[in-house]
């Protein structure tokens, strides 16, 4: 059985940076980005937390 995936795009408060990611659990992944679980990551460094697109 295959598990479906999702492509998503995040941006920062000023909409000046875009981050494209892929996940099988969008809700949990967004929570991880917003909690800055990985402080050295791109999304933490550029404060990308707003979800602008997913499919």
C-alpha positions as CSV (number, residue, x, y, z in Angstrom):
1,X,0.0,0.0,0.0
2,X,1.4,3.4,-1.0
3,X,1.1,6.4,1.3
4,X,0.2,9.6,-0.5
5,X,2.4,12.7,-0.5
6,X,1.8,16.4,-0.6
7,X,3.8,19.3,-2.1
8,X,3.6,22.6,-0.2
9,X,5.0,26.1,-0.3
10,X,5.7,28.3,2.7
11,X,6.7,31.9,2.9
12,X,7.7,34.5,5.5
13,X,5.6,37.4,6.9
14,X,6.8,39.7,4.1
15,X,6.3,37.1,1.3
16,X,9.9,37.6,0.2
17,X,11.2,34.0,0.6
18,X,9.6,30.8,-0.7
19,X,10.3,27.3,0.6
20,X,9.0,24.2,-1.3
21,X,8.7,20.9,0.6
22,X,7.2,17.4,0.2
23,X,5.6,15.4,3.0
24,X,3.2,12.6,3.7
25,X,1.8,14.4,6.8
26,X,1.3,18.1,6.0
27,X,-0.3,19.1,9.4
28,X,2.6,17.6,11.4
29,X,5.2,19.1,9.1
30,X,3.8,22.6,9.3
31,X,3.8,22.3,13.1
32,X,7.5,21.3,12.9
33,X,8.4,24.3,10.8
34,X,6.5,26.7,13.1
35,X,8.1,25.2,16.2
36,X,11.6,25.6,14.6
37,X,12.6,22.1,15.6
38,X,15.6,22.3,13.4
39,X,17.1,25.8,14.3
40,X,19.7,25.7,11.5
41,X,17.2,24.9,8.8
42,X,16.2,27.2,5.9
43,X,12.7,27.8,7.2
44,X,14.0,28.6,10.7
45,X,16.6,31.0,9.4
46,X,14.2,32.9,7.1
47,X,11.1,32.5,9.3
48,X,9.0,30.7,6.7
49,X,5.8,29.7,8.5
50,X,2.8,30.8,6.3
51,X,1.4,28.1,4.1
52,X,0.6,29.6,0.7
53,X,-0.1,26.5,-1.4
54,X,-0.4,22.7,-1.2
55,X,-1.6,19.9,-3.4
